[in-house]
Amino acid sequence: MPTSIQPATSDTTVVRQSNQLNIVGGQSTGGADANVIHQFERFNLNADDTANFVIDSDVANVISLINDSQPSTINGLLKLIGNEPNLESNANLFLVNPAGVIFGADVRLNIPANLTATTASGLLFQDRYLLAVDGAVSEIALPNRSGASSSATPSITDLDGTPSGYLMLTESASSSDPFSATLPTGSIQNQGELEVSPRSSITLIGQYVQNDGDIVAPGGAVTLTASSGNNLLRLSPPGSLITLDVVPADTLALVSPLSDNSAIAALPNTDLAQLLTGGNNQGANRIEVNADGSQTLTSEPSPLTPKAGTVLARGSIDVSDNTPVGASGSPGQVTILGDQINLIESHISADGISHAGTISIGGMPIEDSFNAAYVLVDRNSNVSANSAESRAGIISIWADDTVQFYGEATATGGSSDLDGIISIDAGVDVDIRQPAGNTTR
């Protein structure tokens, strides 16, 4: 697909010089943690081209809102650069396109901090202000957090700091062959190598998430989240213990700045969908797994069929930390969440020299508000949180209904008394047909 980066407003300008596309301007929120917000009608990047986001050194987040009916295909280099030669940027990059984001086989990253790609219809700031993909700003109230509205109309200047939530509104999408190229509307797919600097994070949040490539965040965090239904996902910020709060969209209220500064108008789910675009949810489906661990597709839809709420991991995820013993290390975190999670020939590593990390598949380590119903790990997949010289990490695999585990999981420490913890469990049925290291239930 040829490069096409088309701004939606005059605030953003794209200047092309050969294969370099410099993206300048945008709307600044101001404040101590200033954000720059760009709006695009289209954002596609060819393998030979580079998209340079040119920003001030004090910008905390670059937020790109892509209001397109088609997914964005990114197959070139994404880069953040400061507009002053001697001042480096430490900004995070957000890519927002409700129709989908596809990272092609030749994608590359040159960003100083975190990457977030999402198919959310809106971003929440300060648990109060909602930024829609078309640039509209609203003030909302979360359940049990209602209060007086602001006397001023919400604006871009209210949107400083890192987003605290993602409004996911599921589009209706027909099921397709599980190994076809067709993906549901609102999908995030990685076909290449996404790598960020040490201790940074990569977060992919969509209706459907598929990794066919490599995701690397040394000593950092990788989070893959697939959401079905209409919900506001409130995810903890990068660098902290991963937690997730799921708020049904129909429990949100639109705060009206009325003259008495007190009334809060309940916002029905249908109105919210009209405001930010939404759709319907799909039903569940299953797969038959043979005694040898091979998978047989049945006449019923299989969990490999792309549909909302599913994560399909077929590539590698590596957050291993190679910090030597005695130095200040940063154990990595991998979190995979969705209604259905399928690891097919996937390799997930949170190894470390001084300390291994944490891998959570299907359920949150401290909360149960967003657990998978079904988790499949095939016999060609492996999950590891090993430490070469010190304490191993923690691997947790959970489903409210069924876990089918046919792969390998290891959490081996520098000595037997430093081995980690592997927990594979489910609310109804656990099927383990190959040794899984140090397994507890």
C-alpha positions in Angstrom: 0.0 0.0 0.0 1.4 3.4 -0.9 2.2 6.0 1.7 -0.8 8.2 2.4 -0.7 10.4 5.5 -3.6 12.9 5.3 -4.2 15.4 8.1 -7.9 16.0 9.0 -7.3 19.6 10.3 -5.1 22.5 9.5 -3.3 22.2 12.9 -1.2 19.3 11.5 1.1 19.6 8.5 2.9 16.8 6.7 6.0 17.9 4.8 7.5 15.3 2.4 11.2 15.4 1.6 12.1 12.3 -0.6 11.1 9.3 1.6 10.9 11.4 4.8 7.5 12.6 5.9 7.8 15.2 8.7 4.7 15.6 10.8 4.6 18.9 12.6 2.1 21.1 14.5 -0.9 19.4 16.0 -2.9 20.7 19.0 -1.0 21.1 22.3 -2.7 20.6 25.6 -0.2 22.6 27.5 0.4 21.8 31.2 3.2 20.0 33.0 2.6 16.8 31.1 1.7 18.3 27.7 0.3 16.2 24.9 0.3 16.9 21.2 -2.8 15.7 19.4 -2.8 15.1 15.6 -5.9 14.2 13.6 -5.7 12.3 10.4 -8.1 11.2 7.7 -5.7 8.5 6.6 -2.4 7.1 7.9 -0.6 4.5 5.8 3.2 4.1 5.6 5.1 2.3 2.9 8.2 0.1 3.7 10.6 2.6 2.1 9.2 5.7 3.9 9.8 7.2 7.3 7.1 9.1 9.4 8.9 11.6 11.6 6.8 13.1 14.4 8.6 16.4 15.2 7.9 17.6 18.7 9.1 19.9 21.5 11.3 18.3 24.1 8.7 18.8 26.9 5.9 16.8 25.2 4.8 13.7 27.2 2.6 12.0 24.6 2.0 12.2 20.9 -1.5 11.1 20.2 -2.5 10.4 16.6 -6.3 10.1 16.0 -7.0 8.4 12.7 -10.7 8.7 11.7 -10.7 6.4 8.7 -13.1 3.7 7.5 -10.2 1.5 6.7 -7.4 0.1 8.9 -4.0 1.9 8.9 -1.2 -0.1 7.4 2.2 0.8 8.8 5.1 -0.9 6.9 7.9 1.7 7.3 9.7 3.5 10.1 7.9 5.4 12.8 10.2 8.0 14.5 9.9 10.7 17.2 12.4 13.5 16.9 12.8 16.8 18.8 12.6 20.0 17.0 15.8 21.3 18.6 19.1 19.5 17.7 20.5 19.3 21.2 17.3 18.3 23.1 16.0 14.8 23.0 12.4 13.8 23.3 11.1 11.2 25.8 7.6 11.1 24.5 5.3 8.1 24.1 3.4 7.5 20.8 -0.3 6.6 20.6 -1.9 5.4 17.4 -5.7 5.4 17.5 -7.8 4.0 14.6 -11.2 2.3 15.4 -11.1 0.6 12.0 -7.8 -1.2 12.8 -4.0 -1.0 12.8 -1.8 -3.4 10.8 2.0 -3.4 11.3 3.5 -4.9 8.2 6.5 -7.2 7.9 8.9 -4.2 7.4 7.7 -2.0 10.2 10.4 -0.4 12.4 10.3 1.8 15.4 12.6 4.6 16.5 10.8 6.0 19.5 12.3 7.0 22.9 9.6 5.5 25.1 6.3 3.6 24.9 4.1 2.6 21.9 0.4 2.1 22.2 -1.8 1.1 19.3 -5.5 0.8 19.8 -8.8 0.6 18.0 -10.6 2.5 20.8 -13.3 5.0 19.7 -12.1 7.4 22.4 -9.4 8.0 25.1 -10.1 8.9 28.7 -8.0 11.5 30.5 -7.8 12.1 34.2 -10.8 9.7 34.6 -13.0 12.6 33.4 -12.4 13.9 29.9 -13.1 11.8 26.8 -11.4 12.5 23.5 -13.2 11.0 20.5 -11.4 9.8 17.4 -13.0 12.8 15.5 -11.4 15.2 18.0 -14.5 16.0 20.0 -13.9 16.4 23.8 -16.6 15.5 26.3 -16.7 15.4 30.1 -18.1 12.1 31.5 -18.8 10.6 34.9 -17.8 7.1 35.8 -20.2 5.0 37.9 -20.2 6.1 41.6 -18.0 9.0 40.7 -20.6 11.5 39.7 -20.2 15.1 40.7 -20.6 18.7 39.7 -19.6 19.4 36.2 -17.1 22.1 35.2 -18.5 25.5 34.4 -16.3 25.6 31.3 -16.8 23.6 28.1 -14.3 20.7 27.9 -11.4 21.4 25.5 -8.1 20.2 24.3 -6.4 21.9 27.2 -8.1 19.4 29.6 -6.3 16.5 28.0 -2.8 16.6 29.5 -1.1 13.6 31.0 -1.2 9.9 29.9 -4.6 8.5 28.9 -6.2 6.5 31.7 -8.8 4.6 29.7 -9.9 3.3 26.3 -13.5 3.3 25.1 -14.0 0.1 23.1 -17.1 -0.1 21.0 -17.4 -3.4 19.1 -18.2 -3.3 15.5 -20.2 -6.1 14.0 -18.0 -8.3 11.8 -18.8 -11.6 10.1 -16.7 -14.6 10.9 -14.1 -15.8 8.4 -11.7 -18.7 7.8 -9.3 -18.8 10.7 -6.2 -18.8 8.5 -7.4 -16.2 5.9 -6.2 -12.7 5.7 -9.6 -11.3 6.6 -9.7 -9.7 10.1 -12.7 -8.2 12.0 -13.1 -4.5 12.0 -11.2 -3.0 14.9 -8.2 -5.5 14.7 -4.6 -4.9 15.7 -2.2 -7.2 13.8 1.6 -7.3 13.9 3.4 -9.0 11.1 6.9 -7.6 11.7 9.2 -6.6 14.5 8.1 -4.1 17.1 11.0 -3.2 19.4 11.2 -0.4 21.9 14.1 0.8 24.1 14.9 -1.0 27.4 12.3 -0.6 30.2 9.7 0.8 27.7 6.4 -0.8 26.9 4.3 -1.9 23.9 0.5 -2.0 24.4 -1.9 -3.3 21.7 -5.6 -2.9 22.6 -8.2 -3.9 20.0 -11.4 -5.8 19.4 -9.2 -8.5 18.0 -5.4 -8.7 18.5 -3.0 -11.0 16.4 0.7 -11.2 16.7 2.5 -13.0 13.8 5.8 -11.3 14.3 8.2 -10.3 17.1 7.5 -7.9 20.0 10.5 -6.9 22.0 10.6 -4.7 25.1 13.8 -5.5 27.1 13.0 -5.3 30.8 9.8 -3.5 29.9 6.1 -4.5 29.5 4.0 -5.9 26.7 0.3 -5.9 27.0 -2.1 -7.5 24.4 -5.8 -6.9 25.2 -8.8 -7.9 23.1 -12.2 -6.5 24.1 -15.7 -7.6 23.0 -18.8 -5.6 23.8 -19.0 -2.0 24.6 -16.7 -1.2 27.6 -14.3 1.4 29.0 -11.0 -0.3 29.8 -9.0 1.5 32.5 -5.5 0.2 32.3 -2.8 1.1 34.8 0.0 3.3 33.4 3.2 1.7 32.0 5.9 1.0 34.7 3.4 0.0 37.4 1.9 -3.4 38.2 -0.6 -4.2 35.4 -4.2 -3.8 36.5 -7.4 -3.5 34.4 -10.8 -2.1 35.4 -13.7 -2.8 33.0 -16.5 -0.3 33.0 -19.6 -1.1 30.8 -20.2 1.8 28.4 -23.9 2.0 29.3 -22.9 3.0 32.9 -21.1 6.1 31.8 -22.8 9.4 32.1 -22.3 12.5 30.0 -21.8 15.5 32.3 -23.7 18.5 31.1 -22.3 21.9 32.1 -25.7 23.3 33.1 -26.3 26.6 34.8 -26.7 25.1 38.2 -23.5 23.2 37.7 -24.9 20.0 39.3 -27.0 18.0 36.9 -25.6 14.8 35.3 -27.5 13.4 32.4 -27.4 9.6 32.1 -26.1 8.7 28.7 -27.7 5.5 27.2 -25.4 3.0 25.5 -27.0 3.7 22.2 -26.4 7.4 22.4 -22.8 6.8 23.4 -22.4 4.6 20.3 -23.9 7.3 18.1 -21.4 9.8 19.6 -18.3 7.7 19.1 -19.5 4.9 16.6 -20.2 1.4 17.8 -21.7 -1.9 17.0 -22.7 -5.4 18.2 -21.0 -8.2 19.9 -20.5 -11.8 18.5 -21.0 -15.2 20.1 -18.5 -17.7 21.3 -17.0 -20.7 19.5 -14.8 -23.7 20.2 -12.0 -26.0 18.8 -11.4 -29.8 19.1 -7.9 -30.8 20.3 -6.7 -34.3 19.7 -4.9 -36.4 22.3 -1.5 -35.7 20.7 -2.1 -32.0 21.0 -2.9 -31.3 17.4 -5.9 -29.1 16.5 -8.8 -30.2 14.4 -11.2 -27.5 13.1 -14.8 -28.7 13.6 -17.9 -27.7 11.6 -18.6 -25.2 14.4 -16.6 -22.0 14.4 -13.2 -22.5 16.1 -11.5 -20.2 18.6 -8.9 -19.4 15.9 -11.6 -17.7 13.9 -11.0 -13.9 14.1 -13.7 -12.4 16.2 -14.0 -9.7 18.8 -12.5 -10.6 22.2 -9.8 -12.9 20.8 -6.0 -12.7 21.0 -4.1 -15.0 18.6 -0.4 -15.1 19.4 1.7 -16.9 16.7 4.9 -15.0 17.0 7.3 -14.2 19.8 7.1 -11.8 22.8 10.3 -11.0 24.7 10.7 -8.8 27.7 13.8 -10.5 29.0 16.2 -8.4 31.2 19.9 -8.9 30.8 21.0 -6.7 33.7 23.8 -8.3 35.6 23.4 -9.5 39.2 24.0 -6.6 41.6 22.9 -4.0 39.1 19.5 -2.3 39.2 17.4 -4.6 36.9 13.9 -4.3 35.6 11.9 -7.6 35.5 9.7 -7.6 32.4 5.9 -8.1 32.3 3.8 -9.8 29.7 0.0 -9.6 30.0 -2.4 -11.2 27.5 -6.1 -10.6 28.1 -9.3 -11.4 26.2 -12.3 -13.6 26.1 -10.4 -16.2 24.1 -6.6 -16.5 24.0 -4.8 -18.8 21.6 -1.0 -19.4 21.6 -0.1 -21.2 18.4 3.7 -21.8 17.8 4.3 -18.8 20.1 7.3 -18.1 22.2 6.9 -15.8 25.3 9.9 -14.9 27.4 10.3 -12.9 30.6 13.8 -14.3 31.5 16.4 -12.4 33.4 19.9 -12.7 34.7 19.4 -11.2 38.1 15.6 -11.5 38.3 13.0 -12.9 35.9 9.7 -11.3 35.2 6.0 -12.0 35.2 3.8 -13.5 32.5 0.0 -13.4 33.0 -2.2 -15.1 30.3 -6.0 -15.0 30.6 -6.4 -13.3 34.0 -5.1 -10.4 36.0 -2.6 -11.2 38.8 -4.6 -9.3 41.4 -8.1 -8.6 39.9 -10.7 -10.9 38.2 -12.7 -8.3 36.4 -11.3 -9.3 33.0 -10.6 -13.0 32.8 -10.6 -15.2 29.7 -13.2 -17.9 29.2 -10.9 -20.1 27.2 -7.1 -20.4 26.8 -5.3 -22.7 24.4 -1.5 -23.2 24.3 -0.5 -25.6 21.6 2.3 -28.1 21.8 4.7 -25.9 19.7 4.4 -23.0 22.1 6.6 -22.2 25.1 6.5 -19.7 28.0 9.5 -19.0 30.2 10.4 -16.8 33.2 13.8 -18.3 33.9 16.7 -16.6 35.8 20.3 -17.6 35.0 21.8 -16.6 38.3 19.0 -15.6 40.7 15.2 -16.0 41.4 12.9 -17.1 38.6 9.7 -15.4 37.8 6.0 -16.1 37.8 3.8 -17.6 35.1 0.0 -17.5 35.6 -2.4 -19.0 33.1 -6.1 -18.8 34.0 -9.5 -19.2 32.3 -13.0 -19.0 33.9 -14.0 -22.0 31.8 -11.3 -24.1 30.1 -7.5 -24.1 29.8 -6.0 -26.5 27.3 -2.2 -26.5 27.8 0.0 -28.7 25.5 3.1 -26.6 25.4 6.0 -25.9 27.7 6.3 -23.5 30.7 9.4 -23.1 32.7 10.4 -20.9 35.7 13.8 -22.2 36.7 16.1 -20.2 39.0 19.8 -20.2 39.5 19.3 -23.0 42.0 16.4 -25.2 43.0 15.5 -23.0 46.0 15.2 -20.0 43.6 12.7 -21.6 41.2 9.7 -19.5 40.4 6.0 -20.3 40.3 3.9 -21.7 37.5 0.1 -21.7 38.0 -2.2 -23.2 35.3 -5.8 -23.3 36.4 -9.4 -22.8 35.3 -12.9 -22.5 36.7 -14.2 -25.6 35.0 -11.6 -27.7 33.2 -7.8 -27.9 32.9 -6.3 -30.2 30.3 -2.5 -30.5 30.4 -1.0 -33.1 28.1 2.7 -32.3 28.2 5.1 -31.6 31.0 4.9 -27.9 31.9 7.9 -27.4 34.1 7.2 -26.5 37.8 3.4 -26.5 37.6 1.0 -25.8 40.4 -2.8 -25.9 40.5 
